[in-house]
Amino acid sequence: MCKVFKCLSLTVLIISPVAFGAGTTSITAPTHARLVCELAELESVGYDPQEHNSTPYPQNIQRAMRLAEQKRMAEGYQYPSTCS
């Protein structure tokens, strides 16, 4: 029984990456420049990471993200961020 379980587990580990398309997409970590750009977008719609007296985190950043998306859509951008 234990040997069967080990073989089955090994088979699943070998087949899983192939079945789920591992390696077919490229996810990269955001660069410092992209993070700075995204922060500038949020600040342009009123987000202030230093302000602690108004709306609490995460509501303040979620609000800023919604406003930034509305601003991008109004300007004709179709992607979630103008930062690349």
Contacts in CASP RR format, 6 or more apart in sequence:
PFRMAT RR
TARGET T0000
AUTHOR 0000-0000-0000
METHOD contacts of the structure
MODEL  1
MCKVFKCLSLTVLIISPVAFGAGTTSITAPTHARLVCELAELESVGYDPQ
EHNSTPYPQNIQRAMRLAEQKRMAEGYQYPSTCS
16 22 0 8 1.000
17 23 0 8 1.000
30 38 0 8 1.000
33 83 0 8 1.000
34 83 0 8 1.000
34 84 0 8 1.000
37 81 0 8 1.000
37 82 0 8 1.000
37 83 0 8 1.000
38 81 0 8 1.000
38 83 0 8 1.000
39 49 0 8 1.000
41 68 0 8 1.000
41 72 0 8 1.000
41 81 0 8 1.000
41 82 0 8 1.000
41 83 0 8 1.000
42 61 0 8 1.000
42 64 0 8 1.000
42 65 0 8 1.000
42 68 0 8 1.000
44 68 0 8 1.000
44 71 0 8 1.000
45 64 0 8 1.000
45 67 0 8 1.000
45 68 0 8 1.000
45 71 0 8 1.000
46 64 0 8 1.000
46 67 0 8 1.000
47 60 0 8 1.000
47 61 0 8 1.000
47 63 0 8 1.000
47 64 0 8 1.000
51 60 0 8 1.000
54 60 0 8 1.000
55 63 0 8 1.000
69 80 0 8 1.000
72 79 0 8 1.000
72 80 0 8 1.000
72 81 0 8 1.000
72 82 0 8 1.000
END
